Amino acid sequence: MNAAAERLAAEHDDTFRLTAADGTERLLKISVAGRDGATGLGDGRVPDPVSFQTAVLLHLALAAPELPVQRVVAATDGRPELAFTDGAGPRRLVRLTSWLDGQLLSAAVTGTALRRSIGGTLARLSRALRGFDHPGAHRTHQWDLQNFWRLGELLGELPDLEAGLRAELTECLDRFETAVRPRLARVATQVIHTDFHGENLLTDGDRITGILDFGDALAGPVAMDVGVAACYQLGGRGQPGGDDLLGPALDVVAGYHEIDPLDDRDLDLVAEFITARVVARIIVSQWNATREPGNTGYLLRRTPQAIEHFAALRQVPHDEIVRRLRAACTREACP
């Protein structure tokens, strides 16, 4: 395929939009193999996270062809991905997929119907991935909220953080370790997306029309996926929902619940993961920015909003968040 290549912004991979002379578009990703620390298999082998992403897409093409995800375009010899080394550099994996066209959700004005579509689309994805397993799913990374408490190590490497904010973040990390972490050992897990936000979703203005980037997918509780999706739809100053911090996020959770019902234990964890993801956005983004000063604009693009949301969430008791989540899922009136 002869095509013009346009480099796209990405956190880790070299990512390009390819456009052929006939107008056909593809997405090309070139990734460092084994980049983000999968767990070992017990025999010295480590499953590659990039190949895991490919396996997810191949599974979804068979299990849920109606879902709007990219499709793997095989090489001429039939392989779904290719490996190469560039001199003394690291081994790299190349994957070509179909191109999904549409408006990024982050650039759209969201209403109730669209936010419910976010939740409903995530629920359909969860159901499609339920029962799917792969060695690469059993890993962790900085955005894995199952190990949220470990972000204390990164927080300690941010010397310029304002003292009051540092203390509040530390308090949140400590509470999660003592009150939430023990409960996670008793919760079922499956492969989840873990990064269901506006820059990984496409929309036509009324519904979600594309799901992008499975680079952070791993095995975890569905409540974590729901909490992550909901936290990016929190309201506030100048945002949909106005002064109602939780209102827009409740639409996402209700949309999910309608397709894949959540029980009380799930909703309690969703509340925990909403706050945890906001905290992770503050810590991880700033930590990565100190190591990639040339990419700070991209890495810190959502940090000010995350700090505002964290301050607002601290004013709402956990039990009140759970109450409103439960009410949204049972269609009860919420004052």
ChimeraX attribute file (.defattr): number of C-alpha atoms within 10 A of each C-alpha:
attribute: neighborCount
match mode: 1-to-1
recipient: residues
	/A:1	9
	/A:2	8
	/A:3	15
	/A:4	12
	/A:5	16
	/A:6	13
	/A:7	11
	/A:8	13
	/A:9	12
	/A:10	13
	/A:11	11
	/A:12	12
	/A:13	17
	/A:14	15
	/A:15	20
	/A:16	19
	/A:17	18
	/A:18	22
	/A:19	18
	/A:20	13
	/A:21	11
	/A:22	7
	/A:23	9
	/A:24	12
	/A:25	19
	/A:26	23
	/A:27	22
	/A:28	23
	/A:29	21
	/A:30	20
	/A:31	20
	/A:32	22
	/A:33	18
	/A:34	18
	/A:35	15
	/A:36	17
	/A:37	15
	/A:38	19
	/A:39	18
	/A:40	14
	/A:41	12
	/A:42	7
	/A:43	6
	/A:44	7
	/A:45	9
	/A:46	16
	/A:47	21
	/A:48	21
	/A:49	28
	/A:50	26
	/A:51	20
	/A:52	20
	/A:53	21
	/A:54	19
	/A:55	18
	/A:56	20
	/A:57	17
	/A:58	15
	/A:59	16
	/A:60	20
	/A:61	17
	/A:62	10
	/A:63	15
	/A:64	15
	/A:65	12
	/A:66	10
	/A:67	17
	/A:68	19
	/A:69	23
	/A:70	21
	/A:71	19
	/A:72	21
	/A:73	17
	/A:74	14
	/A:75	13
	/A:76	7
	/A:77	6
	/A:78	8
	/A:79	11
	/A:80	18
	/A:81	19
	/A:82	14
	/A:83	13
	/A:84	14
	/A:85	11
	/A:86	8
	/A:87	7
	/A:88	6
	/A:89	9
	/A:90	14
	/A:91	15
	/A:92	19
	/A:93	20
	/A:94	20
	/A:95	23
	/A:96	23
	/A:97	20
	/A:98	17
	/A:99	20
	/A:100	19
	/A:101	12
	/A:102	14
	/A:103	18
	/A:104	19
	/A:105	24
	/A:106	16
	/A:107	12
	/A:108	15
	/A:109	11
	/A:110	20
	/A:111	16
	/A:112	18
	/A:113	14
	/A:114	22
	/A:115	27
	/A:116	26
	/A:117	22
	/A:118	32
	/A:119	29
	/A:120	24
	/A:121	23
	/A:122	28
	/A:123	23
	/A:124	17
	/A:125	21
	/A:126	21
	/A:127	17
	/A:128	18
	/A:129	19
	/A:130	14
	/A:131	10
	/A:132	16
	/A:133	17
	/A:134	15
	/A:135	18
	/A:136	26
	/A:137	24
	/A:138	19
	/A:139	21
	/A:140	20
	/A:141	16
	/A:142	18
	/A:143	18
	/A:144	21
	/A:145	24
	/A:146	22
	/A:147	15
	/A:148	23
	/A:149	20
	/A:150	15
	/A:151	21
	/A:152	15
	/A:153	10
	/A:154	14
	/A:155	20
	/A:156	13
	/A:157	13
	/A:158	14
	/A:159	9
	/A:160	7
	/A:161	14
	/A:162	9
	/A:163	10
	/A:164	9
	/A:165	13
	/A:166	17
	/A:167	12
	/A:168	15
	/A:169	21
	/A:170	18
	/A:171	11
	/A:172	18
	/A:173	20
	/A:174	16
	/A:175	13
	/A:176	20
	/A:177	16
	/A:178	11
	/A:179	11
	/A:180	18
	/A:181	16
	/A:182	11
	/A:183	12
	/A:184	15
	/A:185	10
	/A:186	8
	/A:187	14
	/A:188	11
	/A:189	17
	/A:190	19
	/A:191	25
	/A:192	26
	/A:193	27
	/A:194	25
	/A:195	24
	/A:196	26
	/A:197	20
	/A:198	20
	/A:199	15
	/A:200	15
	/A:201	23
	/A:202	25
	/A:203	23
	/A:204	15
	/A:205	18
	/A:206	16
	/A:207	19
	/A:208	24
	/A:209	22
	/A:210	22
	/A:211	24
	/A:212	19
	/A:213	15
	/A:214	21
	/A:215	17
	/A:216	21
	/A:217	25
	/A:218	27
	/A:219	23
	/A:220	24
	/A:221	21
	/A:222	27
	/A:223	26
	/A:224	27
	/A:225	25
	/A:226	33
	/A:227	27
	/A:228	26
	/A:229	29
	/A:230	27
	/A:231	27
	/A:232	23
	/A:233	25
	/A:234	27
	/A:235	20
	/A:236	19
	/A:237	13
	/A:238	8
	/A:239	15
	/A:240	19
	/A:241	19
	/A:242	14
	/A:243	13
	/A:244	14
	/A:245	21
	/A:246	22
	/A:247	21
	/A:248	25
	/A:249	29
	/A:250	26
	/A:251	27
	/A:252	31
	/A:253	30
	/A:254	26
	/A:255	25
	/A:256	26
	/A:257	21
	/A:258	15
	/A:259	16
	/A:260	17
	/A:261	13
	/A:262	20
	/A:263	12
	/A:264	12
	/A:265	12
	/A:266	19
	/A:267	23
	/A:268	20
	/A:269	21
	/A:270	28
	/A:271	25
	/A:272	21
	/A:273	27
	/A:274	25
	/A:275	21
	/A:276	25
	/A:277	26
	/A:278	22
	/A:279	23
	/A:280	24
	/A:281	22
	/A:282	20
	/A:283	26
	/A:284	18
	/A:285	18
	/A:286	21
	/A:287	19
	/A:288	16
	/A:289	17
	/A:290	14
	/A:291	10
	/A:292	12
	/A:293	10
	/A:294	10
	/A:295	15
	/A:296	15
	/A:297	10
	/A:298	13
	/A:299	21
	/A:300	19
	/A:301	11
	/A:302	14
	/A:303	19
	/A:304	12
	/A:305	17
	/A:306	23
	/A:307	16
	/A:308	13
	/A:309	21
	/A:310	22
	/A:311	12
	/A:312	15
	/A:313	18
	/A:314	12
	/A:315	8
	/A:316	12
	/A:317	9
	/A:318	14
	/A:319	11
	/A:320	11
	/A:321	20
	/A:322	20
	/A:323	15
	/A:324	20
	/A:325	25
	/A:326	21
	/A:327	15
	/A:328	21
	/A:329	21
	/A:330	12
	/A:331	10
	/A:332	10
	/A:333	8
	/A:334	11
	/A:335	4
